[in-house]
């Protein structure tokens, strides 16, 4: 319960930050590529530090790792708030802050993900994954809308005002503080790997070898990389699409992201209530293809109403896809390796800029709508190529061998 509340608080903070950061960066630069740079600053640490985060998750008490992470996020957000209120905020401030946030997330998220199966029975893992995703999506509904309306109301129509964004960052810092405090009420601290003479690098290599030796795990990681390459550019370019294509303000941007969250919460609740779904590997591939198709449809939106309906479907199908992938991965991994495998999966998500930047350049030199159509088409193509040429992708629901 306390883990769920703490996750909800941090989820609200992150989703409010997406709106405040995206809106202000685009107002400062008017550049889709600069939005891509901010995303890259946040994602690069996942490549650099996620493996070590997995080692921390297996070697340290997970509760301690999570508490420290939320406390550091709170402190960094307070510092960023001061800079924003001073009126001297620049793109570089967001890049540095993004890199710090990304580093903290990379070092702590494997612990958070690996903590869930230690607190609940194994037969409830899929339901727990669905409910955990539900809390994230609840934050995606309320958080962006609240942040967008707060900025719009406080700014009073002044598009260049940073004061409203500063107020949102005060709320974000408070939420991180609450998230850190609630974690202290959890009785369990998390399992710790038995003492070993192996160093951290050896643990990392063991994790990579485990993925190579287990085709279903490798296949699931491949099917989580593709959505981050060509499904997530939509999230990055949303502020540009909202302003250039739809002509919306910060409140409209908040509502658009909230609509995605509304669809997502339906998807996660569906998975939570379905329990042990049959033909999981087929559903995983189908939802990847569907996600790509709706991304392209969103890029061709002729009206704000059509865009809202399309983004609801994107939220629904993407949430179902990610919850299913996370649940299948948890079931395929041995307990002793869970932290490291979650970190490898997270590290692979750091490859997102490889998809974001080409799409952002298309948006910069053509238009955002065309860029998103290309992104969806690339998503579908890459998914089908992986099914045809990577055998592991076709066996993601194969029963895992017993633990040694």
C-alpha positions, 0 to 999 in steps of 0.5 A: 500500500505504501509503495503504491502511494509513494509511486503515485506521488512520484508519478504525479511529480514526473507527469506535471514536470513533463508539461511544465518542462515541455511548455517552457522549453518550447516557449524559450526555443520554438524548436522540436529538436531542442525538445529532443535534446531535453529528452536525450539529457534525461535518457542518456543516464539510463544507458550509462547507469542502469546496469549499476542500478541493477547491481544496487537493487540486488546488493542493497536494501531496495527501500533505502535506494528508493527513499534516497532517490526521491529525496535527491529528486526533491532537492534538485527540484527545489534548486530548479524552482529557484532558477525558474523564479529568478527569471534566468532559466535557459535550455542548459538548466533543463538539460543539466536538470534532466541529466540529474533526474535521469541518473537518479531514475536509472540508479533507483528504478530497478530497485522499485521494479524488483521490489514489487514481486517481493511484496506480493505472491507470484500469482498476483504479479500480472495484476500488480503490474496492471495496478502499478501502471494504473497509478502511473496512468491516474497521474497521467490523467490528473497531473498534466491537466492540473499543471497546464491549467495552473500555468494558464491561470497564473500566467493570465495569457502571458505566454512568456511568463515563467512564474506559473511554471515555477509554481508547478515546480513547487508542487513537484518538489512537495510531491517528491518529498511526500513520496520519500516519506511514505516509503519509510512506512514500508515494513520490508526493506527488500531482499539482498543478494548473498555476499559474493566476492564478485565485483559490480562489473562481474554482476553486470556481465552475469546479467548480460549473459543471462539475457543472451542465454534466455531467448524469451527475456531477450525477445521481451527486451527487443519488444520494449526497445522498439516502442521507445524508439518510435512510439515515444517521439509522440510524447516528446513532440506533443508541445510542438504538435499542440502549438503548431498543428492544433494552435493550443495553449498550456491548458490544451496541452495538459488536457491532451496529455490527460486524454492519453492518460485516460486511455492508458488507465483503461488499458492497464485496468483491462490487463489487471482484470484479465489475469492469466491472458493466453497467447501473450506473445501474439498480443504483445506483437499486435499491440506494437503494430496497433500502437504504430498505426494509431501514432500515424493516425494522430499525426494526420489529425484534421481537428483537435477532436480527432487528435483527442480521440486518437491520443486516447487510443494511443494511451490505451494500447500503449499501456496494455502493451507495456504492462503486458511486457513488464508482467511477462518479463517479471515472470521469466526472470529468476529472483536472484537476477531480477534487479539486474534484468530490470536494469538492462531493460531500462538501459535499453530504453535509453536508446530512445533518442536514436528514434526521437532525433530523426523524427524531431529533425523531420518535424523541424524541417517539414512539420510535426504531423508528417514526423509522427506519421513517419514515426508510426510507420517506422514502428510498424516496420521495425516490429514486423522485421523483428518478428520475421528475423529475430526468433526470440521475439516469437517465444516470449511467453515460453515457460522459463526453466526452473531456478537452480 
